Amino acid sequence: MAASPSSSTTARRDQSVRTVLWVVLVLNLGVAAAKLTTGWLGNSISMVADGFHSLTDSASNVVGLVAVALAARPPDVSHPYGHRKFETLAAMAVGILLAVAALQVLEAAVRRVATGGEPTAGARSFAVMGVSIVVSLAVSTWERRRGSELDSAVLRADAAHTLSDVYTSVAVILSLVAARLGAPQLDLLAALAITGVIGFAAWQILRDSIAGLSDEALLPGSEVRRVALTVPGVRSVHKIRTRGAGGIAHADLHVQMDPAIRLDQAHRIGHEVADRLRVELGLDDVLAHVEPPAEHRTDWSPGDETTPGETD
């Protein structure tokens, strides 16, 4: 007995994700252009580094747009479970872009040590960075909220990427203040701090993406079992598995019932289990396999009640 997500609901969700990414892309391009231009004119390595960081935000938006389009493709013969993991792959790509950005910032810092130079802390630089912080903070907050509402891995990853932009911008402002106070060498320290922040954000995104791609359990089996056992007629539940990708949460489980129950009744109970799991645990695609208790099964043997894949 299976309960599957509505195609219209999924389509609306995908369109909402794309809309968020387009809005963020436009804003990120504007912020990146302002930082790169001002940093280059003011000879500020940390501001130029921060500009490249903002540019990777834009690149991650493009990756996300492509991935969501691929993820929206319906199931086919070769992909019976659909293409939702493309969205998780996009989140991983965002993490890789962040890691590359961290290496670029580190490279720029090393080059500054070799060639020398110091930043010019003008009013324009402070204004650009101040506006950048406000825009990035607002975008990150909105994107993170929408990512949670839409259960989108790529939006959550992109929000973390954008939030790291806020931290790096604060570091740039501190370096500009230090330059005005006669300590331009702190520009290098700010660049190194930016490297650390970007690297940490990249690690978090990659960690979460790997968990999704490796089908890490979404829910403990005890939670699924608790809900299933509230359905009248269910005697026990086992072989529980949960996973998720691209905003779609899947579960499959074996539901044991009294062998005296008629086939049509067992069929109805199986559907009720699937429906209740969807409502109470937010699952989208549920497969409930109906079977008699272990002692009434001719194929049963000790150890069948649980499997290595079951989550507890």
C-alpha positions as CSV (number, residue, x, y, z in Angstrom):
1,M,0.0,0.0,0.0
2,A,1.6,3.2,-1.1
3,A,0.9,6.9,-0.7
4,S,2.7,9.2,-3.0
5,P,3.2,13.0,-3.2
6,S,0.9,15.1,-5.4
7,S,2.6,16.1,-8.6
8,S,0.9,19.5,-8.6
9,T,2.2,20.1,-5.0
10,T,5.7,19.1,-6.0
11,A,5.6,21.4,-9.1
12,R,4.5,24.4,-7.0
13,R,7.3,23.7,-4.6
14,D,9.9,23.5,-7.4
15,Q,8.7,26.8,-8.9
16,S,9.0,28.5,-5.5
17,V,12.6,27.2,-5.1
18,R,13.4,28.6,-8.6
19,T,11.9,32.0,-7.8
20,V,14.0,32.3,-4.6
21,L,17.1,31.4,-6.5
22,W,16.5,33.9,-9.3
23,V,15.9,36.7,-6.8
24,V,19.0,35.8,-4.8
25,L,21.1,35.5,-8.0
26,V,20.3,39.1,-9.1
27,L,21.1,40.5,-5.6
28,N,24.4,38.5,-5.4
29,L,25.6,39.7,-8.8
30,G,25.0,43.3,-7.7
31,V,26.8,42.9,-4.4
32,A,29.8,41.0,-6.0
33,A,30.2,43.7,-8.7
34,A,30.3,46.5,-6.1
35,K,32.8,44.7,-3.9
36,L,35.2,43.8,-6.7
37,T,35.2,47.2,-8.2
38,T,35.7,49.1,-4.9
39,G,38.3,46.6,-3.7
40,W,40.3,46.8,-6.9
41,L,40.2,50.6,-6.8
42,G,41.1,50.7,-3.1
43,N,43.8,48.0,-3.3
44,S,42.0,46.0,-0.6
45,I,42.9,42.3,-0.8
46,S,40.2,41.4,1.7
47,M,37.5,43.3,-0.2
48,V,38.5,41.7,-3.5
49,A,38.5,38.3,-1.8
50,D,35.1,39.0,-0.4
51,G,33.9,40.1,-3.9
52,F,35.0,36.7,-5.3
53,H,33.2,35.0,-2.4
54,S,30.0,36.9,-3.4
55,L,30.6,35.9,-7.0
56,T,30.6,32.2,-5.9
57,D,27.2,32.9,-4.3
58,S,26.0,33.8,-7.8
59,A,27.6,30.7,-9.3
60,S,25.9,28.5,-6.7
61,N,22.5,30.1,-7.6
62,V,23.0,29.1,-11.3
63,V,24.0,25.6,-10.2
64,G,20.8,25.4,-8.1
65,L,18.6,26.6,-10.9
66,V,19.9,23.9,-13.2
67,A,19.7,21.2,-10.6
68,V,16.1,22.1,-9.6
69,A,15.1,21.9,-13.3
70,L,16.6,18.4,-13.5
71,A,15.1,17.3,-10.2
72,A,11.6,18.4,-11.4
73,R,11.7,15.8,-14.2
74,P,9.1,13.0,-13.5
75,P,10.0,9.4,-12.8
76,D,10.8,7.3,-15.8
77,V,11.8,3.7,-16.6
78,S,15.5,4.4,-15.8
79,H,14.7,6.5,-12.7
80,P,11.5,5.0,-11.1
81,Y,12.1,7.0,-7.9
82,G,12.4,10.3,-9.8
83,H,15.3,12.7,-10.1
84,R,15.1,14.5,-6.8
85,K,18.7,13.8,-5.8
86,F,19.9,16.3,-8.4
87,E,19.0,19.0,-5.8
88,T,21.2,17.4,-3.2
89,L,24.0,17.2,-5.8
90,A,23.5,20.9,-6.4
91,A,24.0,21.5,-2.6
92,M,27.2,19.5,-2.8
93,A,28.3,21.7,-5.7
94,V,27.7,24.8,-3.6
95,G,30.0,23.3,-1.0
96,I,32.7,22.6,-3.5
97,L,32.4,26.2,-4.9
98,L,32.9,27.5,-1.3
99,A,35.9,25.4,-0.8
100,V,37.4,26.7,-4.1
101,A,36.7,30.3,-2.9
102,A,38.5,29.6,0.3
103,L,41.6,28.5,-1.6
104,Q,41.4,31.6,-3.8
105,V,41.3,33.9,-0.7
106,L,44.3,32.0,0.8
107,E,46.2,32.3,-2.5
108,A,45.6,36.1,-2.6
109,A,46.8,36.5,1.0
110,V,50.0,34.6,0.2
111,R,50.5,36.8,-2.9
112,R,50.1,40.0,-0.8
113,V,52.8,38.8,1.6
114,A,55.1,38.3,-1.4
115,T,54.4,41.6,-3.3
116,G,53.5,43.9,-0.4
117,G,50.9,46.8,-0.6
118,E,48.2,48.1,1.6
119,P,44.5,48.9,1.3
120,T,43.0,52.4,1.0
121,A,40.2,52.8,3.5
122,G,37.9,55.4,1.9
123,A,34.3,56.3,2.6
124,R,33.2,54.5,-0.5
125,S,34.7,51.2,0.8
126,F,32.8,51.5,4.1
127,A,29.6,52.3,2.3
128,V,29.8,49.4,-0.1
129,M,30.6,46.9,2.7
130,G,27.8,48.3,4.9
131,V,25.2,47.9,2.2
132,S,26.6,44.5,1.4
133,I,26.1,43.3,5.0
134,V,22.5,44.5,5.1
135,V,21.7,42.9,1.8
136,S,23.4,39.6,2.5
137,L,21.9,39.3,6.0
138,A,18.4,39.9,4.6
139,V,18.9,37.5,1.7
140,S,20.3,34.8,3.9
141,T,17.5,35.0,6.5
142,W,14.8,34.9,3.8
143,E,16.4,32.1,1.8
144,R,17.0,30.0,5.0
145,R,13.3,30.4,6.0
146,R,12.1,29.5,2.5
147,G,14.5,26.5,2.5
148,S,13.0,25.2,5.7
149,E,9.4,25.8,4.4
150,L,10.1,24.1,1.1
151,D,12.4,21.5,2.6
152,S,15.1,22.4,0.0
153,A,18.6,21.3,0.5
154,V,19.9,23.6,-2.2
155,L,18.2,26.7,-0.6
156,R,19.6,25.8,2.8
157,A,23.1,25.3,1.4
158,D,22.8,28.6,-0.5
159,A,21.6,30.4,2.6
160,A,24.6,29.2,4.5
161,H,26.8,30.4,1.7
162,T,25.2,33.8,1.7
163,L,25.4,34.0,5.5
164,S,29.2,33.4,5.4
165,D,29.3,36.5,3.1
166,V,28.1,38.5,6.1
167,Y,30.9,37.3,8.3
168,T,33.5,37.9,5.7
169,S,32.2,41.5,5.1
170,V,32.5,42.2,8.8
171,A,36.1,41.0,8.7
172,V,36.7,43.3,5.7
173,I,35.3,46.3,7.6
174,L,37.6,45.6,10.6
175,S,40.6,45.4,8.2
176,L,39.7,48.8,6.7
177,V,39.4,50.3,10.2
178,A,42.8,48.9,11.0
179,A,44.2,50.4,7.9
180,R,42.9,53.8,8.9
181,L,44.5,53.4,12.3
182,G,47.9,52.6,10.7
183,A,47.8,48.8,10.9
184,P,47.3,47.7,7.2
185,Q,48.9,44.3,8.0
186,L,45.6,43.3,9.6
187,D,44.1,43.1,6.1
188,L,46.0,39.9,5.7
189,L,44.6,38.6,9.0
190,A,41.1,39.5,7.8
191,A,41.7,37.5,4.6
192,L,42.8,34.5,6.6
193,A,39.8,34.8,8.8
194,I,37.6,34.9,5.7
195,T,39.3,31.7,4.5
196,G,38.4,29.9,7.8
197,V,34.8,31.0,7.7
198,I,34.3,30.0,4.1
199,G,36.1,26.7,4.6
200,F,33.9,25.8,7.6
201,A,30.7,26.7,5.7
202,A,31.9,24.4,2.9
203,W,32.5,21.5,5.2
204,Q,29.0,21.8,6.8
205,I,27.3,21.9,3.4
206,L,29.3,18.9,2.1
207,R,28.7,16.9,5.2
208,D,24.9,17.4,4.9
209,S,24.9,16.7,1.2
210,I,26.8,13.4,1.7
211,A,24.2,12.4,4.3
212,G,21.4,12.9,1.8
213,L,23.2,11.2,-1.1
214,S,24.0,8.2,1.0
215,D,20.4,7.8,2.0
216,E,20.9,8.6,5.7
217,A,17.8,7.8,7.7
218,L,15.5,10.8,8.1
219,L,13.6,9.5,11.1
220,P,14.2,7.0,13.9
221,G,12.3,3.8,13.3
222,S,10.8,4.1,16.8
223,E,8.9,7.2,15.6
224,V,7.5,5.5,12.5
225,R,6.6,2.4,14.6
226,R,4.8,4.5,17.2
227,V,2.5,6.2,14.6
228,A,1.8,3.0,12.7
229,L,0.8,1.2,15.9
230,T,-1.9,3.7,16.6
231,V,-3.9,2.4,13.6
232,P,-6.5,-0.2,14.7
233,G,-5.7,-3.7,13.4
234,V,-1.9,-3.3,13.4
235,R,-0.1,-5.8,15.7
236,S,3.5,-5.0,15.0
237,V,5.8,-3.1,12.6
238,H,9.3,-3.9,11.4
239,K,11.8,-3.5,8.6
240,I,11.4,0.3,8.7
241,R,13.5,2.5,6.4
242,T,13.3,6.2,5.7
243,R,15.2,8.5,3.4
244,G,14.8,11.7,1.5
245,A,16.0,13.9,-1.4
246,G,14.8,17.1,-3.0
247,G,12.1,17.8,-0.5
248,I,10.5,14.3,-0.9
249,A,10.6,12.1,2.2
250,H,10.2,8.3,1.6
251,A,9.5,5.4,4.0
252,D,8.8,1.8,3.7
253,L,7.8,-0.7,6.4
254,H,6.3,-4.1,7.0
255,V,3.0,-4.1,8.9
256,Q,1.9,-7.3,10.6
257,M,-1.8,-8.0,11.2
258,D,-4.1,-10.7,12.6
259,P,-4.2,-13.5,9.9
260,A,-7.9,-13.7,10.4
261,I,-8.4,-10.2,8.9
262,R,-9.9,-10.3,5.4
263,L,-7.8,-9.2,2.5
264,D,-9.9,-6.1,1.8
265,Q,-9.7,-5.1,5.5
266,A,-5.9,-5.5,5.5
267,H,-5.7,-3.4,2.3
268,R,-7.7,-0.6,4.0
269,I,-5.5,-0.7,7.1
270,G,-2.3,-0.6,5.1
271,H,-3.6,2.6,3.4
272,E,-4.5,4.1,6.7
273,V,-1.0,3.4,8.1
274,A,0.5,5.2,5.0
275,D,-1.9,8.1,5.3
276,R,-1.3,8.6,9.0
277,L,2.5,8.5,8.5
278,R,2.2,11.2,5.9
279,V,0.1,13.5,8.1
280,E,1.9,13.0,11.4
281,L,5.5,12.7,10.3
282,G,5.4,14.7,7.1
283,L,6.4,11.8,4.9
284,D,5.5,12.0,1.2
285,D,6.0,8.6,-0.3
286,V,5.1,5.6,2.0
287,L,5.1,2.0,1.1
288,A,3.4,-0.3,3.7
289,H,3.9,-4.0,3.1
290,V,1.1,-6.0,4.8
291,E,1.9,-9.5,6.2
292,P,0.7,-11.9,8.9
293,P,2.6,-12.2,12.2
294,A,5.9,-14.1,12.2
295,E,4.4,-17.2,13.7
296,H,1.9,-17.5,10.9
297,R,4.4,-17.1,8.0
298,T,5.7,-20.1,6.3
299,D,8.9,-18.3,5.1
300,W,9.7,-16.9,8.6
301,S,13.0,-17.8,10.4
302,P,14.6,-16.4,13.5
303,G,16.1,-12.9,12.9
304,D,13.4,-11.8,10.4
305,E,11.9,-9.3,12.7
306,T,14.7,-6.8,12.1
307,T,17.1,-6.2,9.4
308,P,20.5,-4.3,9.2
309,G,18.7,-1.5,7.3
310,E,16.1,-0.8,9.9
311,T,16.4,2.5,11.8
312,D,15.6,2.6,15.5
